Amino acid sequence: MTEEIKTLEGLEAVAGEVAAAVAEVPLHEAVRDDLGRSYATGKRKDAVARVWIKPGSGKVTVNGRDMSVYFARPVLQMILRQPFTVSGREDQFDVMATVKGGGLSGQAGAVKHGISKALQLYEPALRGALKAAGFLTRDSRVVERKKYGKAKARKSFQFSKR
């Protein structure tokens, strides 16, 4: 600080200036590219998803295939729709995603994480709802490594007394 404030009036004046400066700066701005899309990367287990969203009819494309073809299980399709349901934006955005690594369950979780992050970048007002649902947090649980002297990560070989 360049000058020390010694009176209550001086402090109120500085507080008023700071409040005015803070009011001018928006908390979060929408991040979109030239084509009006928002991009985010989602991760889950070993899967990494690159996700683009743009306003549209609700079409979801994963690795060039329709969501219902790529994720045939209804549970995985439900996982992909959760961010839109929580934010109240069903059938308002088209999603284009590319996923690599992991299995289908991890890939569905990665796409869900990417959709949530991209939605939040496209419409910053949705951040509260998505964060409260826990969709913006990367699920850090991964497979535990195998230990030496063990059959798997924790399973022991069968014990033989003789």
Order of alpha helices (4+ residues) and beta strands (2+ residues): alpha-beta-beta-beta-beta-alpha-alpha-beta-alpha-alpha
